[in-house]
């Protein structure tokens, strides 16, 4: 397990705020997976995300999580935390959860696609 400062000892992922997430995204090293439902996604999403509703991801994680360095996003951060846990359970280690989710992203004035 990594000793990154934002990683909680009991969590196999790093919680990131909006600005840290933007830095990861701008760096081009993370894949972004949005685990909300299609209707939520249609209302607005972070540019460049891949939509994989949580139930689908949990049913077949190997079909959707193909590498390390994944940033999971939902509306507020709870579903994406569960997605991080699943990714860790199948062996991935560089996992990020956007705290506050798409809601916090939009409130920060960052780009949203519809």
C-alpha positions as CSV (number, residue, x, y, z in Angstrom):
1,X,0.0,0.0,0.0
2,X,1.3,3.4,-0.9
3,X,2.1,6.0,1.7
4,X,0.4,8.9,-0.1
5,X,-0.7,11.6,2.3
6,X,-4.4,11.7,1.3
7,X,-4.9,8.0,1.6
8,X,-6.8,6.8,4.6
9,X,-5.2,3.7,6.2
10,X,-8.4,1.8,5.8
11,X,-9.1,2.9,2.2
12,X,-7.3,1.5,-0.8
13,X,-7.8,4.7,-2.8
14,X,-7.0,8.4,-2.5
15,X,-9.7,11.0,-1.9
16,X,-9.1,14.1,-4.1
17,X,-10.7,17.4,-4.1
18,X,-11.8,19.2,-7.3
19,X,-8.5,21.0,-7.9
20,X,-6.5,17.9,-7.3
21,X,-8.8,16.0,-9.7
22,X,-8.4,18.7,-12.3
23,X,-4.6,18.5,-12.0
24,X,-4.8,14.7,-12.5
25,X,-7.1,15.1,-15.6
26,X,-5.0,17.9,-17.1
27,X,-1.9,15.7,-16.7
28,X,-3.5,13.2,-19.0
29,X,-2.5,10.2,-16.8
30,X,-5.9,9.1,-15.4
31,X,-8.9,7.5,-17.0
32,X,-12.1,9.0,-15.7
33,X,-15.1,6.7,-15.0
34,X,-18.5,8.2,-14.1
35,X,-20.6,5.7,-12.2
36,X,-23.8,7.6,-12.1
37,X,-27.0,6.6,-13.9
38,X,-27.5,7.6,-17.6
39,X,-30.1,10.2,-16.7
40,X,-27.7,11.9,-14.2
41,X,-24.9,11.8,-16.8
42,X,-27.2,13.4,-19.4
43,X,-27.8,16.3,-17.0
44,X,-24.1,17.2,-17.0
45,X,-20.8,15.4,-16.8
46,X,-17.1,16.1,-16.6
47,X,-15.6,16.3,-20.2
48,X,-13.8,13.1,-21.2
49,X,-15.5,10.7,-18.7
50,X,-16.6,7.2,-19.6
51,X,-20.1,6.4,-18.3
52,X,-20.3,3.0,-16.5
53,X,-23.3,2.9,-14.1
54,X,-22.2,1.5,-10.7
55,X,-24.4,-1.6,-10.9
56,X,-22.9,-2.5,-14.3
57,X,-19.4,-1.9,-12.9
58,X,-19.9,-4.0,-9.8
59,X,-21.4,-6.9,-11.9
60,X,-18.4,-7.1,-14.2
61,X,-15.5,-4.9,-13.0
62,X,-12.9,-6.6,-15.3
63,X,-14.9,-5.5,-18.3
64,X,-14.6,-1.8,-17.4
65,X,-11.5,-1.3,-15.3
66,X,-8.5,-2.1,-17.4
67,X,-5.6,-0.3,-15.8
68,X,-4.4,1.6,-12.8
69,X,-4.7,5.4,-12.5
70,X,-8.4,5.7,-12.6
71,X,-10.4,8.6,-11.2
72,X,-14.0,7.5,-10.2
73,X,-16.7,10.2,-10.2
74,X,-20.4,10.2,-9.2
75,X,-22.7,12.9,-7.9
76,X,-21.3,13.4,-4.4
77,X,-18.5,10.8,-3.8
78,X,-20.2,7.8,-2.2
79,X,-20.8,5.6,-5.3
80,X,-17.4,6.4,-6.7
81,X,-15.8,5.4,-3.4
82,X,-17.6,2.0,-3.7
83,X,-16.2,1.8,-7.3
84,X,-12.7,2.5,-6.0
85,X,-13.1,-0.4,-3.4
86,X,-14.1,-2.7,-6.2
87,X,-11.2,-1.7,-8.4
88,X,-8.9,-2.3,-5.4
89,X,-10.5,-5.7,-4.8
90,X,-9.5,-6.8,-8.4
91,X,-5.9,-5.7,-7.9
92,X,-5.6,-2.0,-8.9
93,X,-3.7,0.4,-6.7
94,X,-3.6,3.9,-8.2
95,X,-7.2,4.8,-7.6
96,X,-8.8,8.2,-7.0
97,X,-12.2,9.3,-5.7
98,X,-13.5,12.8,-6.5
99,X,-14.8,14.1,-3.2
100,X,-18.0,16.0,-3.7
101,X,-18.4,14.4,-7.2
102,X,-19.8,16.2,-10.2
103,X,-21.7,18.5,-7.9
104,X,-18.5,19.9,-6.4
105,X,-16.9,20.1,-9.9
106,X,-19.7,22.2,-11.3
107,X,-19.8,24.4,-8.1
108,X,-16.1,25.1,-8.7
109,X,-17.0,26.5,-12.1
110,X,-15.2,23.8,-14.0
111,X,-16.4,22.6,-17.4
112,X,-19.5,20.5,-17.6
113,X,-20.8,18.8,-20.8
114,X,-24.4,18.1,-21.5
